[in-house]
Amino acid sequence: MRIVIVGTGKVGTTLAEQLSNEDHDIIVVDKNQNTVDSLINTLDIMGVCGNGASYHVLLEAEVQKADLLIACTSQDEINLLCCLVGKKLGAQNTIARVRNPEYSDQLVFMRDELGLSMSINPERVAASELYKLLKFPSALKIETFSNKRVEMAEIKLREGSALDHVCLRDLHKTYKGKALICAVQRGSEVTIPDGNFILKAGDKINVIAQANDMYDFFNSLGRTLPEARDVMLVGGGRISFYLARMLTENGARVKIIDIDPNRCQELSRLLPQAMIICGDGTNQELLSEEGIDTMDAVIALTGFDEENIILALYAQSATEAKVITKVNRPTLANIAESTGLGSIISPRALTANIIIRYVRSMQNSMGSNIETLHRLMDGAVEALEFRVNETFPMLDVPLMDLQLKQGILVACISRSGRTIIPGGRDYISVGDRVIVVAADKHLDDLSDILKEHV
């Protein structure tokens, strides 16, 4: 596919990297010649220097031939204008990054009137991800599928865990409900395990279960933490605004610490139910005075990755709270994880995942639609949810008879509101939603799980 990306900031660069790795023809557009040249030389893509909302610049980028135009500059209005001009010039599909909370209530109107295929708000996406984690603090990460009826949780097995040295075929002896461990990371090695796999302390595992069963699974391990009700947010940016609004509407008590007096005044007006503190969130005395040791959760959301990591390390030593860190740069995220920080979120990665899911769905519009896509285990594993139609070549065939590619696991089937953690005798039918976990693969269609297309 031919994809034009306007804006080479954090999101634009991440998208250019990932989409070029999936063999798409990428053209980047940005005012900064050095950034454009760097991406051209690094990724073997094309580039144009100029204003992405300019008619002439978009013509130079041959947007009229584009299957998709993605506008992700730092200015919402430029992104919307870029998509409008691109659509008029002939771009087949357009996606705009729109971050301003003032626009959030009119996005449906703007999509319809401007012909947008999608609008995406990275900060709102990140806030929703954080909200899920605060509802389920026992997990390092929690992903949802099938309209939130199915959950996939990532946890790290500690010394003395009930799952330490358990063979997966004997999992039912530890946990009586329906759950499936579908991916394991041991050191740098990632495995899609079979029944003979033996878990060890230190493993990072992904477990999938019906939403109602996930709490029971954690309870069986003796590590269930209650939903976070007292939450401290350090940094008063857009993510904090969206998250605080979600939390206070659900009855949680929220404190936001920010160093900018003007931003604090604005947050006080926008979030009357939250407590806004003006001060340096890295000041240990301030954190102590504001009761960091009494919090259920502490989230580092400043604009600086390094500051967030240092803050999170201190919070982890000073409290038993759930600690979550916002880290955008992948290299720093790896360093943060190596220090023992558990839950790390990246708004740019979350945004890229949503757009890549859309791109893959465009590619297979005649096949099984991709409903959900999540990257797991530092991107080494993907979990995809497909809606099955009549083009799948092995309908109603028992899973035990399917010839699946190496590193593929059919993890869950949703059928008529019923959730199935499948065994060998289960099968895939038209209308099902099927969750597939794949290591080192990139799947565009459900039929890609088969060794040979029949």
N, C-alpha and C positions, 0 to 999 in steps of 0.2 A: 504493500500500500504506500501511497505517496502522502506524507504527513508534513505539514508546515507548522512549526512551533515558533510563536512570537513571544520573546522574552527569555533570557538565558540566566535567570536567577536560580534560586535553589530548586524550585519545582521544574522549571524549563530544562535545566541541565540534567536533572535526574531522569526526566522523560526522554530526552535526547539519547542518553546513555542506554536506558533500558529498551526503548523502541528500536534503536539501531542494532542492539544485540539480538532482536527478534527479526532482523533482516527486512526492516521497512526502509523505504527511501525517505530520508529525513532532510528537511531544509529548515535551518534556524534563522530567525530574523531578530536583530537587536541593534540598538544605537551604538553599542560599545564594540568597536572594531577588534580590539584585543581579545575580548571574550569570544566573539564569533570565530576569529582565527584559531584560537586555542581549541575550540570544539571541533573545527574542521580538521585540524592536524591530529587530534587525539582519537576521534571517532570515525574518521573517514566518511564524513557527511558533507552536505553543501550548506552554504550560508550566504546571507545578504545583510549588509550593514545599512540600517535606516530605521525610520519610524514605522512600526508595524501597522499603524492605522492609516498610513498613507496609501492612496490608490496606486501611485506609481511604484512604490516599494513592494506592495503585494503582487503587482503585475510582474515585477522583476523576479519575485520568488515563485512565479507561475502558480499562484494560488488557484487559478481557474482550472488547473489540472489536478488539484488536491482532492484526495478522498476525505481528508480530515484537516481542519485548521484548529489549532489549540492556542488560545491567547492567554498567556499567564505572566504578563508584565506586573509591576508593582501597583499599577493604577487601574482600578475597576472600570472607569469610564473609557480608558484606552482599549481595554480588553473587549468591552461591549461594542465600541465603534469598529474595532478591528474585525470582529465576527460579522457585524452588519455589512461592512464593505466587502469582506471575503465572500459572504453568502451571495451578495449581488453580483460579484465577479464570477461565481460559478463553483465555489467550494461545496462539496457534497454535504459535509457535516461540519458543525462548528461547536467548540467547547470554550466557554469563558470562565476564568477564575474570577469570582466576585466575593470580596472579603468584607466589605463594609456592612455592619449590622443593620444600618438604615435601609439597605436594599433587600435584606433577607426575607421580609414579608411580601415582597413583590416579585420574587424570582419566577414564579409560575407565569405571571403576566408578561415579564420580560422575555422568557423563553418562547412564549407563544407569539408575541408581537415581533420579536427580532429574528425568529426562525432558528433559535439556538437548539442544538441537539441536547446539550447538557450545560448546566452551570454548576460550579463546584466551589465550595468555601472550605479551604484547608483547615482553618481554625475551628470551624464548626464541626468538621469531620473529626478532628483531634479531640475536641471536647466530648463528642459522643463516645469515642473510644475510652476516654478517661472515665466517663460516667459508668460505662459497663464494668470497668475494673473496680470502681468504688462500690458497685453493687455486689461484687464478688471478689473481695480483697485477697482471698486465699490463692488466687491465680496470678501468675506473672503476666499473662495475656489471656484475653477471652475473646473469641470470635463467634459470631452468630450466623446461622444459616436457616433456610426454610421459614422466613418470617419470624425469626427468633424462637422457633420451636426446638431447634437443635443448637447445641453449644459445643465449642471446642476450646479446651482450656490447656494452657501451658504451665507446667509446674516443674520444680527442681526437686529431685528426691534427696532428702537429707539423710545423714547417718541415723540408723535406727528406724527408718521409715518402714511401714508395714509392707511396702513393695520391694524393699531391698532383697536381692537374690531370689525374687519370685520369677518363675518361668511363666510366660504369658499364657500358655495353655492352662495354667493353674490359677489364673487371675480370679476366676469365679469363687475360689476358696476364700479370698480376701474380701472380695466385693460381690455380693449376691445379685446386684442389679445388672442392667444392660449397659455396658460401656466398652469402648474399644480403644486401646492404645495404638495410635496409627503412625507415630513418628517418634524416634529417639535420637537425641544428640549426645554423644559421649566424647568429650573433648572437641576436636574439630571434625569428627566423623559423624555423619548423619545416616540413619538407617530407617527404612520402612520395614518393621519387624514382622516375623512370622511367629507361629505358636511356640517355636523352640527357643526364642530369644529370652535371655535371662537379664532382668533389670539389675542395676547396681546403684548404690548411693552416689550422688553426683550427677547422675543422668538427668538431662532435661527432656521431659516427655510431653507429647500432645495427646490428650485423651478426648474422645468425642462421645457425647451421650445426649439423650433427650434433656431438654432444659430442666424439667422437673427432677431428673435423676442426678444431675451434676452435683447438687448440694449433698445428696446422699453419698456420692462417690467420695467427696472430700471428707465427709463425716466419718466414713469407714477408715480413712487414713489418720483420723484424729487431728486434723489441721484446719478445721473450719473457722474462719474469722467472720464476725458479724459485719453486716453492711455498715460502711463508714457514715457516721452521723455528724461528727465534728471534723471539719476539713480546713486545713490551712493551705492557701495558695500564695506562693511567693512569685511576684511578677503580676502586673495588672494589665496585661495585653488582651487581645481579642479572645484567646483561648480561655483565659480566666473569666472574662465576661460571660461567654456562652456557658461554660461549665458551672459558674456560680448561679446563673439563672436556672439551669436544670436542677441543681442541688437544692436551692432554696424553694423552688416550686414543689420539691418532694419532701420538704420539711427538715432538711439538713441545716446545720449551723455552719456558716462559712466565714472565714477571715481571709482577707486579701491584703497582702503587704506589698506596697510599691513605693519607690523612692521619689517619684514625680508628683509634686503637690497638685498640679493641674489635672493629671490623670486621676488622682485620688478623689478630687472634687467631682469629676465627671462620673466615676464609678459610684460615688455616694448617691448621685442623682439617679443613675440608671438602675442601681441595685439597692433599694432602700432596706431590704431584709438582710443584707450582708453587712459585716463589720469591716470597714476599710481603715487600714492603718498606714500612715505615711511614714516611711522609714526605710533603712537599708536592710533588705532581707537576708544579707549575708552576715549581719551583726548578731553574734551569738547571744549577747545580753538581751537584745530586742526579742529574739526568738524565744528565749527563756521567759521573759516578762509576759509575752503573749501566749504562754502555755503550750509550747511545742510538745512537752512531755505528756500532755493530756489529750492530744489529738488522736483521732482514729486514722487520719491520713494526712500526709504532707506532700505537696506536689511542687516541684521546682519548675517554674514557667517563665523565667527571665528570658531576655533576648540573646543571652550568651551561653553557649553550650558548656564552656569551661566552668562558668559560675554555677550553672545548674548541677553539674557533677559534684563540685566541692560542697555545695549546699546539701545535696542529697546524702553525701557521705557523712556529713555532720549530723543530719537528721536521723540517719540510720543508727548512729552511735548514741544519740541523745534520747531516743524514744522507741517504743515498740510499735509505732504507727506504721501503716502501709506507706511506703515511700515510692514515689513515681517521678521520673526525670524526663524532661523534654530534651532530646539530643537530635539535631538534624544531620550533622556530619557523620557518615558511616564509620570513619576511622575512630572518631571520638566515642561513638556508640560501642564499638568493640572494646576500647579501653575501659569505658565505664562498666561494661559487663564483666570484664576481667577483675575489676576491683570488688565484685560482689554485689553491685547494684542490680536489682532484679528487674523491675518493670520500667522499661524505657520506651518512649513513644517518639515517633518522627513524623510530624505533619506532612513533610514533603513525600515521604515513602507512602503514607496512607493515601495521599492525593494521587500519586503515581499509580498505585494499585487499582484505584477506581477507574482511572482513565485507560489503563492497560486492559482491564476487563472489558471496557466498552469497545476498545480497538479489536480485541479478539472476537467479540460478539459480531462486530461488523464483518469480519473475515468469514464467519461461518453462518451467515444469515439464512442459508438453506439447510443448515444442520441443527444440532442441539444447541440451544441458546445458553450462554454462560450467565447465570443469575448472580453468582457471588464468586469473588476471587480473593484469597488471603495468602500472603507470603509468610512462611513459618521458618524457624530455625535460621535466622539471619539470611533469609532469601533462598536457602538451599532446597526448600520444600515448598510446594504450592498445594493449597487446598481449594478445589474448584467445585462449584455446584452447577450442574447442568439440568436443564429441563428437557426431558426426553420426548422426541417425536418419532414418527414412523420411519425416519431415515436410518435409525440405529440398526445395524445389520444383525444383531444377536438378541432380538427381543424375546422375552419369556424363556430364555435359556438359563438353566441353573448356573450360578457363578462358578461352581466347581468345574464346569465344562468350558468356561471361557479361557482362551489363550491370551493372558494379559502380558504386556511388556514388563520387563524387569523394573522394579522400583515403583510399581503402581499398586494401590490398594483401593478397593471400593469400600468406603468407610461407613456410608449411611444411605438409606433409601427412604424418602418421604412419599407416601402414597395415600391420597384421599384423607389427609389430616393425620395419618398414622405414621409413626417413626419406627423404622426397622434398622436395628444394628445387625447387618446381614451375616448369615452363615452360608455354607456352600450350597445349600438347597434353595436359597432365595434367588430371585431373578429380577430383571429390569423390564418394566412395561411402559407403554406409551402413557405420557402424562406424569410419570414419576419425576421427582427431583432427586438426583443422584449426586452424592458428595464423593469426590475422588481425591485421594492424596497421592501426589507424584513427586518423586525426588529427581532432580537434575533433568526435568522434562519441561517442555512448554506445550500445553495442550490447547488446541483451538476448538476441538469438537470431541464429544464423548467417544466417538469411534476411534479416536487417537489412542485410547487405552489398549486396543487390541494389537496383537503382533502382526496380524494380517487383516486388512479390510476384506470382509467377505462380500 
